[in-house]
Amino acid sequence: MKSAHFDGNENSSQCSASALCHCSVQPAFWVLDLMARYQVNQKLSVNLNIRNALDSSYFAGMRDFGRVQYTWGAPRSVTASVRYDF
């Protein structure tokens, strides 16, 4: 029995500001994650995952410990896997 499965996930954020310094604001952003799975037969399937499919640049974290520090979000990544059930 051959079948295919597709799924998507989006993560979004509106403006966020540092708790101590309201001058650090990040504009709203979207991150799109995609997944596809193909069931070859009852025991074998193939998966493909794409994180940050649009390769958006964004700050995953902002904090202020006397100075504002930013952490970049992860860039696009692709993962493929094969699963065989015994």
N, C-alpha and C positions, 0 to 999 in steps of 0.2 A: 504494500500500500504506500504509494508516494504521496507526500503532502508538503505544503510549504506554509510557513508561519512568519508574519511580519509584525513588528511592534515598534512603537516609538515612545520617547519620553522627552518632555521638555522641562527645563528648570528655568525659572525666571526670577528676577529680583527687581524691586523698585528701589528708589534711592535709599541708601543706608548711610548713616553718618556715625562718626566716632562718638562714643559716649562723652568724652571729655572735650572734644574740639569739634564744634559744629561747622567748621570751615572745610572739613574733609568729606566730600560727598561723591558717591559713585553714581553715574547715570544708570538708568534701568538697562538690563541686558537679558538675552535669551541664550540658553545652551541647549542644543538639540542632540539627543542620543538616539541611535537607531539599532535595531536588532532584527536579524533574519535567520530563520532556521528551516532547513530542508530535511524532511524525513525520507531517507533513501529507501529503507525497508523497516521491518519491525525492530531490528537490532541496531541499525546504523543511522546516525543523523549528523548533519554538518551545520555549524553555527557561525555567524559573522556578527560582531558587535562593533559599532562605530561610536565613540564618545566624542562629544563636541564636533559633530559632523560639519558644521559651518566654520570651524576653526576660529571661533570668536575669541577676542582678547578681552579679558575682564579680571578684576581683582577678586580673588576668592576670600580674602580676609583683609580687613583694615583695622588697625588698632593704634592707640596713642599712648605711649609711655614716655611722655616728655617730648617726643617727636613722632610724627605719623609714620607708620610702617605699613607697607603693602605686600601682599602675597599674591603673585599671579596665579590665575586658574590654569588647570591642565590644558595643554594644547590638544589637537585632534590626535586620537589614537585608534588603531584598528586591531582587533583580536579575532582570530579564526580558530575554531576548534572542531574536532571530530570526536563523536561519542559512539562507542560500540558496547552494547549490553550483552553479557554472556548468558 
